[in-house]
């Protein structure tokens, strides 16, 4: 009786092992053999999402990046806007702009320039946002129209430049300039 139990246990274990190996191979072949070709039909609109952490360039190819798509990068956003300006199949661009992105002013300026290139090609660029801060408004203002839900927030804190006036403080501390 023990012999039959042992044989059945070994057969079940081998079946489960083979099933796991076959399932793993099918899953890996599906993940690594994705069709990366983009199929664009006439009259399409390009949708670009500017949200969250946006690195300035594409990371080097790795197994992790091929399994888990890490989203947009600045170079990919700029390249897609340039392609949209030249591609006759693209009718326009929708920019989904959020205040919670990691881009600095120089990167936002590059995106504004790319949006101007799309608009110069005669294609409309529409901005949609769930909330605008000054950086998101800076990008969205380059578009033809800005659409927001009624409950969206707009935070306009503005830009500022401050000059420091420290002469009175330095006089009180008896600090003098020493010019040579």
N, C-alpha and C positions, 0 to 999 in steps of 0.2 A: 504494500500500500504506500509506503514511503517513497518507493522508487517511482510510482506513477505520479505522486505529488511533485516530486523533484523534476521529473521530465516535463510535466505541465508548466511548472514554474519557469523552467528554462525556456520553453517554447514561448510563453507569454512575454518573458523578458526580451527575447530576441525579436519578437514581433513589435514590441513597443520601441525597441532600439532602432529597428529598421524604419518604422513609421516616423520616428523623430528625425532620423538622418534624411529620409526622403523629403519630409516637410521642410526641414532646414535648407536643403538644396534648392527646392522650389522657391522658397522665400528669398533666398540669396540671389537666385537667377532673376527673379522678378524685380528685386531692388536694383540690381546692377545693370540690367538690360532695359532700363526705361527708355522710351522713345523721347529723346531730347529735342527732336525737331519741332519747331513751332509752326503751326498751321494757321495762317491768317486769311480770313475771307474778306472780300470787298465790303466796305462799309463798317469795318471794325473800329472800336475805340480802345485806345491804350489806357489802362488803369494803373496808376503808380501810387503806391502807399508809402507815405513818408511818416513812419511811426516807429518809436522804440529806438533801439541801438542800431545805428547805421554806420558800419565801418567805412573808412575812406576808400578801400580797395577790396577786391575779392581775395578771400583767403586761399592759400595753396590747396590743391585738390588732395583730399584724404578720404579714408573709408568713412569717417564720421560725417564729413560734408556730403558725401554721396548718398548716405542713408537719411540724414536729417538735413533738409534744406534750411540754410541759415537766413534766408530772406535777402533783402536788397542791400546793395552797397552803393556808395556814391558814384563809383565808376560805372556800375550797371545802370543806375538811374540816368546819368548823363548820356550814356551810349544809347539807351532806349529812347530818350527824347530826340536825339539826333537821328536815329533810325525812323522815328515817327514823322519827323519833318520831311524826310526824303521818300518814305514809302507811300505810294499812291493808294494802297489798300486801306490805309488808316485815315479815317475821317476826322478824328479829333482825339484829345487827351483829357482824361479825368484825373485830377490830382487830389488824392485823399490826404489832406494835410492835418496833422495833429500837433498840438503844442508840446506833447511829450516825445520829442525826438532828440537825438544826441548831436545834431549838426551845429557847427559854429557858423558865424557870420560869413566867413569866406566860402564855405561850402554852400550855404544858402544863396549867396551871390552867384555862384556857378550854376545852380539850379535855375535861378531867375534868368540868367543869360540863355540857358538852354530852352526855357519856356519862350523867351522872346524869339528864338530861332524857329520854334514850331509855329508861333503866331505869324512870323514873317513869311512862312510857307503857305499862309492862308488857311490854316486849320485852327478851329476853336480850341481853347484850353479852359476847362471849367474846374474850379476848386470846390471841394466839399470838405467841411470840417465839423467835428463834434465839439470843438472848443479852440479858440484862437488866443495865443499869446503874441507878443511882439515878433518873435521869430517866425511863427506860423503865418502871421499876417503879412510879414515881409515877403514870403514866398507866394502866398495867395493873391497878393495885390498885383503880381505880374500876370495873373490869369485874366481872361475875359470877364468871368463872373465868379462870384463866391456864393455858395449855397450852404446854409446851416439850418439845423432844426431850431424850432422856436425855443427850446429849453437849453440851447447851447450857451456857453459862457464865452465872453470876450474880456481878456485881461490886457488893458492898455497901460502899461507902466512907463512906456517911453524910453528913449535913450537919453543919456546925459553925459556931460563932460564937466568935471569939477576941477577948479584951480585951487591949489593950496596957498593960503596966505599965512606965512609963518614968521614974518618979520617981527611982529610984536612979541611973539613968544620967544624968539631968539634974542631980542633985546632984553627981555626980562631975565633970561638965563645968562646974560652977559657973554653971548657967543657972537664973535665978530668974524667977518670974512677976512681971509688972508690971501691976497693976490700977489703973485710973483711976477 
